[in-house]
Amino acid sequence: MPALASGTSGGTAAPNGVEVMALIRTRGIEKSYRTGAGETFVLRRIDLDIEAGEFVTVMGPSGAGKSTLLSILGMLDADWTGEYWLMNEPVHALKPRARIELNKAYIGFVFQQYHLLDDLTVYENLEIPLSYRNVPRKERQAIVADALDRFQIVGKKDLYPSQLSGGQQQLVAVARAVIAEPRVILADEPTGSLHSSQGRMIMDLLKQLNEEGTTIIQVTHNEEYAAYGNRIIQLRDGWIVDE
């Protein structure tokens, strides 16, 4: 892990003179790509402050830049301009390997399409984030056992993703995202391919995790699920248009 930086992003000064910043802070984030007609922007001048413990929903029409923003916050996309701090770390100034380490240390990602590894069992899929953090084998076994129990999937531990229903796969995906106790969970349409009862189950789990202190940032089109959060950010054509 890189050492925490003091930063100069305009945060609030604490009584001891040390700057206190939001858990996530972006300034002037932009994302574009070249076409025959010139430059097309996906995100424009994104300024965000997200405090630890918030549950934030990002909404907007298709093509508004929602998933792109989540990919940048999760450090899955490095092709952007602007400034981004996570846990006081200047992500925009970090080298690729340092960004990877920051991602592993603090970020959990829930994708709409699960992204489970097909050739690994449920147990093995859950074990992977712990192995990234060099958790000892016996400790990994105990943590995975707890996660299987918490998500009520003990009976599925030796099955492969193809042997699970969509709802079961998403449960495993959420369990994998949270098993290493990340500070932030980024959820990109986590209920998009589930029926309503499964969707509510996933949202209830995310809400519970938020109440336990995890910061949640979700992308959704669903007004009911957006209401699980405490704040909504609206994107349109790459711009924040309402908050």
NUSE-29751 format. One line per field, with one value per residue (C-alpha): residue number from 1; y, z, x. Coordinates in nm, 2 decimals. Example, Ala and Ser with C-alpha at 12.3 -4.5 7.8 and 13.67 -1.06 7.14 Angstrom:
BEGIN
nr: 1|2;
Y: -0.45|-0.11;
Z: 0.78|0.71;
X: 1.23|1.37;
! end
This chain:
BEGIN
nr: 1|2|3|4|5|6|7|8|9|10|11|12|13|14|15|16|17|18|19|20|21|22|23|24|25|26|27|28|29|30|31|32|33|34|35|36|37|38|39|40|41|42|43|44|45|46|47|48|49|50|51|52|53|54|55|56|57|58|59|60|61|62|63|64|65|66|67|68|69|70|71|72|73|74|75|76|77|78|79|80|81|82|83|84|85|86|87|88|89|90|91|92|93|94|95|96|97|98|99|100|101|102|103|104|105|106|107|108|109|110|111|112|113|114|115|116|117|118|119|120|121|122|123|124|125|126|127|128|129|130|131|132|133|134|135|136|137|138|139|140|141|142|143|144|145|146|147|148|149|150|151|152|153|154|155|156|157|158|159|160|161|162|163|164|165|166|167|168|169|170|171|172|173|174|175|176|177|178|179|180|181|182|183|184|185|186|187|188|189|190|191|192|193|194|195|196|197|198|199|200|201|202|203|204|205|206|207|208|209|210|211|212|213|214|215|216|217|218|219|220|221|222|223|224|225|226|227|228|229|230|231|232|233|234|235|236|237|238|239|240|241|242|243;
Y: 0.00|0.35|0.58|0.82|1.16|1.49|1.62|1.98|1.94|2.21|1.99|2.11|2.18|2.00|2.17|2.02|2.18|1.85|1.86|1.64|1.54|1.34|0.96|1.02|1.36|1.44|1.77|1.83|1.46|1.43|1.13|1.15|0.96|1.06|1.00|1.10|1.40|1.51|1.46|1.30|1.35|1.08|1.27|1.65|1.84|1.59|1.74|1.50|1.48|1.15|1.11|0.79|0.60|0.75|0.55|0.73|0.65|0.76|0.79|0.90|0.78|0.52|0.68|0.94|0.82|0.64|0.32|0.51|0.72|0.40|0.25|0.56|0.56|0.19|0.25|0.01|0.29|0.50|0.70|1.02|1.37|1.56|1.50|1.21|1.14|0.82|0.80|1.11|0.93|1.13|0.86|1.09|1.10|0.73|0.49|0.19|-0.06|0.18|0.22|-0.16|-0.18|0.10|-0.08|-0.41|-0.24|-0.03|-0.12|-0.39|-0.41|-0.56|-0.59|-0.65|-0.96|-1.11|-1.16|-1.48|-1.71|-2.00|-2.25|-2.19|-2.31|-2.07|-2.12|-2.05|-1.74|-1.60|-1.69|-1.49|-1.13|-1.27|-1.42|-1.08|-0.94|-1.23|-1.35|-1.68|-1.99|-2.09|-1.73|-1.74|-2.06|-1.91|-1.59|-1.78|-2.00|-1.70|-1.54|-1.86|-1.87|-1.50|-1.51|-1.85|-2.02|-2.29|-2.56|-2.40|-2.38|-2.66|-2.56|-2.37|-2.05|-2.23|-2.45|-2.15|-1.93|-1.57|-1.46|-1.71|-1.59|-1.23|-1.33|-1.48|-1.17|-0.95|-1.19|-1.17|-0.79|-0.76|-1.05|-0.85|-0.57|-0.29|0.07|0.13|-0.09|0.02|-0.15|-0.12|-0.21|-0.49|-0.59|-0.53|-0.89|-1.02|-1.04|-0.81|-1.03|-1.12|-0.75|-0.64|-0.91|-0.77|-0.41|-0.51|-0.67|-0.35|-0.14|-0.36|-0.33|0.05|0.06|-0.13|0.15|0.06|0.34|0.24|0.40|0.23|0.29|0.21|0.30|0.18|0.45|0.21|0.09|0.45|0.53|0.29|0.55|0.89|1.09|1.08|1.22|1.27|1.25|1.36|1.36|1.33|1.62|1.63|1.80|1.76|1.63;
Z: 0.00|-0.08|0.22|0.27|0.12|0.27|-0.05|-0.16|-0.29|-0.08|0.20|0.55|0.80|1.13|1.46|1.44|1.10|0.90|0.60|0.63|0.29|0.19|0.14|-0.23|-0.40|-0.77|-0.94|-1.31|-1.41|-1.79|-2.02|-2.40|-2.71|-3.06|-3.36|-3.72|-3.63|-3.35|-2.97|-2.80|-2.43|-2.20|-1.88|-1.83|-1.53|-1.26|-0.92|-0.64|-0.26|-0.11|0.27|0.45|0.53|0.25|0.03|-0.30|-0.61|-0.96|-1.21|-1.56|-1.91|-2.10|-2.23|-1.96|-1.83|-1.52|-1.56|-1.69|-1.37|-1.16|-1.35|-1.29|-0.92|-0.90|-1.09|-1.37|-1.62|-1.62|-1.94|-1.81|-1.70|-1.38|-1.02|-0.80|-0.43|-0.25|0.12|0.07|-0.20|-0.52|-0.77|-1.06|-0.96|-0.89|-1.11|-1.24|-0.98|-0.69|-0.83|-0.83|-0.47|-0.37|-0.55|-0.37|-0.03|-0.04|-0.33|-0.38|-0.71|-0.79|-1.16|-1.33|-1.51|-1.20|-1.35|-1.15|-1.27|-1.45|-1.38|-1.00|-0.75|-0.53|-0.25|-0.47|-0.62|-0.26|-0.17|-0.45|-0.30|0.03|-0.16|-0.33|0.02|0.12|0.40|0.54|0.43|0.76|0.81|0.45|0.53|0.84|0.65|0.36|0.59|0.76|0.43|0.31|0.62|0.62|0.26|0.31|0.03|0.23|0.03|-0.30|-0.20|-0.43|-0.73|-1.03|-1.15|-1.44|-1.18|-1.01|-1.08|-1.17|-0.82|-0.66|-0.88|-0.78|-0.41|-0.46|-0.65|-0.36|-0.11|-0.31|-0.32|0.06|0.19|0.23|0.41|0.16|0.26|-0.06|-0.26|-0.62|-0.76|-1.13|-1.19|-0.93|-0.97|-1.34|-1.44|-1.14|-1.07|-0.81|-0.50|-0.57|-0.64|-0.31|-0.13|-0.29|-0.20|0.16|0.18|0.05|0.29|0.58|0.48|0.46|0.81|0.93|0.79|0.43|0.17|-0.12|-0.46|-0.69|-1.05|-1.11|-1.33|-1.06|-0.85|-0.57|-0.53|-0.56|-0.25|-0.05|-0.05|0.12|-0.19|-0.56|-0.83|-1.18|-1.49|-1.84|-2.14|-1.91|-1.69|-1.33|-1.38|-1.04|-0.69;
X: 0.00|0.12|0.15|-0.14|-0.07|-0.17|-0.33|-0.40|-0.75|-0.92|-1.04|-1.14|-0.87|-0.89|-0.80|-0.45|-0.40|-0.41|-0.65|-0.95|-1.10|-1.40|-1.35|-1.39|-1.32|-1.31|-1.24|-1.28|-1.29|-1.34|-1.35|-1.35|-1.26|-1.16|-1.40|-1.38|-1.59|-1.36|-1.37|-1.67|-1.71|-1.84|-1.80|-1.76|-1.62|-1.73|-1.69|-1.79|-1.74|-1.86|-1.82|-1.74|-2.07|-2.28|-2.51|-2.51|-2.72|-2.61|-2.90|-2.96|-3.05|-2.85|-2.53|-2.52|-2.18|-2.29|-2.09|-1.79|-1.79|-1.81|-1.52|-1.31|-1.39|-1.30|-0.98|-1.08|-1.04|-0.72|-0.79|-0.93|-0.83|-0.88|-0.81|-0.94|-0.86|-0.95|-0.87|-0.65|-0.45|-0.41|-0.52|-0.46|-0.09|-0.03|0.14|-0.06|0.07|-0.01|-0.36|-0.41|-0.29|-0.53|-0.82|-0.74|-0.72|-1.04|-1.27|-1.53|-1.72|-2.06|-2.13|-2.47|-2.33|-2.17|-1.82|-1.77|-1.49|-1.66|-1.39|-1.38|-1.64|-1.83|-1.59|-1.29|-1.45|-1.50|-1.14|-0.98|-1.01|-0.85|-0.56|-0.50|-0.44|-0.21|-0.45|-0.31|-0.48|-0.64|-0.77|-0.91|-1.10|-1.26|-1.36|-1.51|-1.70|-1.85|-1.94|-2.11|-2.32|-2.40|-2.53|-2.70|-2.51|-2.32|-2.49|-2.36|-2.00|-1.88|-2.10|-1.98|-2.14|-2.31|-2.49|-2.65|-2.95|-2.91|-3.01|-2.77|-2.48|-2.55|-2.55|-2.21|-2.09|-2.20|-2.04|-1.72|-1.73|-1.76|-1.56|-1.24|-1.44|-1.37|-1.43|-1.63|-1.86|-1.93|-2.25|-2.32|-2.69|-2.65|-3.02|-3.06|-3.10|-3.29|-3.66|-3.81|-3.79|-3.42|-3.35|-3.49|-3.29|-2.97|-3.06|-3.15|-2.80|-2.63|-2.84|-2.73|-2.37|-2.41|-2.56|-2.25|-2.03|-1.95|-1.98|-2.20|-2.22|-2.47|-2.58|-2.95|-3.25|-3.49|-3.66|-3.74|-3.38|-3.25|-3.45|-3.24|-2.96|-2.94|-2.84|-2.91|-2.67|-2.83|-2.61|-2.71|-2.48|-2.18|-2.27|-2.40|-2.73|-2.89|-2.81;
! end
